[in-house]
Structure formats: C-alpha cells, structure tokens
Amino acid sequence: MDYMVALSFFFGLLLVYVLVRILYLPVRWLFLILYNGVLGGVALWVLNLLVDPLGLQVALNPFTALIAGFLGIPGIVVLIIFSYLVS
C-alpha cells in the first residue's frame, strides 16, 4: 500500500473523530433539554389533574415545562405559587 493512501486514510479518520467530538456536545445538550422538557410537561399535566378540584390551574407550555423539568420539585412549587398569585 502506498504511504500517501495510508496517510490519507488516517487523516480522514482523524477528521471524522474531530467532527464527532465537536458535534457530540450540542446534540447531547439538545436531548437533555428535550428530555427535561417532556418530563416537566408530564409532571405539570399530572399536577393539573390533582389540583384541578382545588380550583388551581398551572399553565402548561414549553417554558413552564422546562422550568419544572430543570428545577424539579422546587420549580413546580414556584410555578404553583406564581399561578396562585397571578390568579
């Protein structure tokens, strides 16, 4: 095998490796945001089912779902308090 072909092959592998390393982090963050948003939306949906008889309703939109997803229980409590103060 000619040494230029081998060198080109290894350079191509290095280039693919660098591209995967560069693109891996943004894609991982995107999936993390999506995952937390879905979990927060489900949590708010269940919360709305539970507190609806009390006359309290928390808005379910992407912003509140992300707050509930990233902050967890404290975020849900803040959303309940905010919803109570606004209504």
N, C-alpha and C positions, 0 to 999 in steps of 0.2 A: 504494500500500500504506500502510496506517495505521501510524504510527510506533510504536504500542503493540505491534502484531503483530511488527514487526521487532525491537523491543527484547525481547520475549518469546522470539523465536526465538534471538537471540544469547545471552540469559541461559540458555536451555536448552542451547545448545551449550557454553557455559562450564561449566555444571553437569555435563554428560557428560564433558567434558575433565577436570575435577577428580576425578570419581569414578574414571575410568580411571587417572589418576595415583596415586590413593590405593590402588587395588586391584592395581596392576601389581606393586609390590614384593613383597607377600606371596605372590602367585601365582608370581613368579619364584623366590623362595626355596623354595617348596614343590617346584617342578620341579627345582631344583638338588639338594635333599635326596633326592628320589626318584631322580634320575639317578645321584648318587654312591652311593646305597644299592644300586642294581641293579648298577653296575659293581663295587662291593666284593663283592657276593654272587657274581658271576661269577668274580672273582679268587679268592675263597676256595674256590669249587667246583673250579676248576682246580687250586689248590694242594692241596686234599684228594685229588684224583686223582693228583697227583705224589708226595706224601709218604705216601700210604697204605701202600706197600710197606715203608717205613721204620718203620711202627708208630706214626706220629704222626697225630693227627686234630685239626683245628681246628674248633671249633663253628661252625656256620653258622646264625645267627639275625639278626634285624634290627639288633641292637646291634653285633655284630661286623662285619656288612656295612657299616654306617655308619662304623665306625672304619677299616676297610680302604678305604672309598671316599673319606673325607675326608683321611686321613693318607697314603694311598698305600703305597709300599713300606715306609717306616718303621713304619706301622701294622700291616702284615702281619707284619713281623719281631717287633713287640711281641706280637702275638697268638700267634705260634709259640712265643716264649719263655714266655709265660704258660701256654699249653697244655702245654708241656713241664714247667714247674714244678708245675702242678696235678696232672698225671697221674703 
